């Protein structure tokens, strides 16, 4: 139970970000972009440590070595680049444009630590 003046201890990434999207970067790579409305939101997520290779590899069920994460503070954003598990356009590909691959990030839990 949450007390009236108690700050939340965690939030979903979709509650903190303004944009969460995915797209192909050619037929072999997928990019996931997350953009934030404020420096505070960006720093909270970055500072939480939840955006890391191990967590993303587990979330997407891909090898950690196939992932690169780039934080871009001037743009209040980060980008995840990974090798697509299925090549775009393959007969078994269900998302040829890579536009629906961001959904696992939406419910990623971000721990929130009270600023002092």
C-alpha positions in Angstrom: 0.0 0.0 0.0 1.3 3.4 -0.9 1.0 6.3 1.5 -0.3 9.6 0.2 3.0 11.5 0.3 5.2 8.5 -0.6 7.1 8.7 -3.9 6.9 5.6 -6.2 9.8 3.2 -5.9 9.7 2.1 -9.5 8.1 3.0 -12.9 7.7 1.4 -16.3 10.0 2.8 -19.0 6.9 3.9 -21.0 5.9 6.2 -18.0 9.3 8.0 -18.1 10.0 8.2 -21.9 8.3 10.4 -24.5 9.2 8.1 -27.4 10.0 4.4 -27.5 10.4 3.1 -31.1 12.2 0.5 -33.2 13.2 0.2 -36.8 15.6 -1.7 -39.0 19.1 -0.5 -39.6 19.4 -2.6 -42.8 18.3 -6.2 -43.0 20.6 -7.5 -40.3 20.4 -4.9 -37.5 17.6 -3.5 -35.4 17.6 -0.2 -33.5 15.6 0.7 -30.5 15.3 4.4 -29.7 14.2 5.9 -26.4 13.8 9.6 -26.0 12.9 11.5 -22.8 11.0 14.7 -22.1 13.4 16.0 -19.5 17.0 15.7 -18.3 15.7 14.4 -15.0 13.8 11.5 -16.6 16.9 10.7 -18.8 19.2 10.8 -15.8 16.9 8.7 -13.6 16.8 5.9 -16.2 20.5 6.1 -17.0 21.4 6.3 -13.3 19.2 3.3 -12.4 21.5 1.0 -14.4 18.6 -1.0 -15.8 19.6 -0.2 -19.4 22.6 -2.5 -19.8 23.6 -5.3 -22.1 22.8 -8.1 -19.8 19.2 -6.9 -19.2 18.5 -6.2 -22.8 19.9 -9.5 -23.9 17.7 -11.3 -21.5 14.6 -9.2 -22.4 15.1 -9.9 -26.2 16.6 -13.4 -25.8 19.7 -12.5 -27.9 23.4 -13.0 -27.1 24.9 -10.1 -25.2 27.7 -9.7 -27.7 25.0 -8.8 -30.4 24.0 -5.6 -28.4 25.4 -2.1 -28.4 23.9 0.6 -26.2 24.6 4.3 -26.9 23.6 7.0 -24.4 23.2 10.4 -26.0 22.8 13.1 -23.2 22.5 16.1 -25.6 19.4 14.4 -27.2 18.0 13.1 -23.9 18.1 9.7 -25.5 19.7 6.3 -25.8 19.8 3.8 -28.7 20.1 0.1 -28.6 21.5 -1.6 -31.7 21.3 -5.4 -32.0 21.7 -8.1 -34.6 18.2 -9.2 -35.7 17.6 -12.8 -34.6 15.7 -13.2 -38.0 16.9 -11.3 -41.1 14.4 -8.8 -42.4 12.4 -10.2 -45.2 13.1 -13.9 -44.3 10.1 -16.1 -44.8 9.8 -16.5 -41.0 10.0 -12.7 -40.3 6.8 -11.4 -38.8 8.0 -7.7 -38.7 9.8 -6.9 -41.9 10.3 -3.2 -40.9 11.3 -3.9 -37.3 8.6 -1.4 -36.2 7.0 -3.6 -33.5 10.2 -4.7 -31.8 10.2 -2.0 -29.1 7.3 -3.5 -27.1 9.4 -5.5 -24.6 10.9 -2.1 -23.5 7.6 -0.6 -22.7 7.1 -2.5 -19.4 10.7 -2.5 -18.4 10.8 -1.7 -14.7 13.0 1.2 -13.7 13.9 1.6 -10.0 13.4 5.2 -8.9 15.7 6.5 -6.2 14.7 9.6 -4.3 17.0 12.6 -5.1 18.6 14.2 -2.1 
